[in-house]
Amino acid sequence: MRLDPEYPNWEDRDIFVMSNGHYAPLLYATLAERGFFDKKELVNLRKFGSKFPRSSRTR
């Protein structure tokens, strides 16, 4: 990424945007690391029938 901490308002800097959907795996990994559930559960991340499905919507 092109950015400069000394010039945070630089007009040509890159801007990183993370949607909630893309943030979820990071949150789950952090919670597993802190012991909220077994890390082995992450293997089934976003799979049908897992504790952490891809979406609440049916496709």
N, C-alpha and C positions, 0 to 999 in steps of 0.2 A: 504494500500500500504506500502511496505517496502522501506523506504527511510530515509535519515538522512541529514537535511539541513547543518550540519557541514561538511559533506563529500559528496558533490554533485556528485562526480565522482566514488563513491563506485560501484564496478563491480557487486555486487549482488543486487543492488537496482531494484525496479520495475520501469518500464517505462510506462507512460500513453500516449496512442495515440488516438486522436479523429479525425475521418474523417470529411470531409466537410458535408457529409450527416447527420452525427450524431450531428454536431454542429448547424445545421439550427434551430432546435426547441429552443435551448438556445438563439440564435440570435433573433428569432421571439418574444420570451417571454420578452427579454430585450427591444426590440423596443415597444412592447405593454405597458410595464411598464413605458416607457418614454413618452407615449402618441401619438405615431405615428399612432396607430389604436386601436380600442376597444379590450380589453382583451377577450371579448366574441368570437372574431374571432378565438381564439386559440382552441376552442372546436372542430372546423372543421379541425384542422391541419392534413395534409396528407390525406384528404378525397377528392374523385373525385368532381370536381366543386368548391372547396374552393379557397380562395385567395392563399393558401399555400399548393399546391398539393404535393403528395409524390415525384413525379419525373416528369421531363419534357418528359420523354419517355412514350410511350403508352405500356401497358402490355397486 
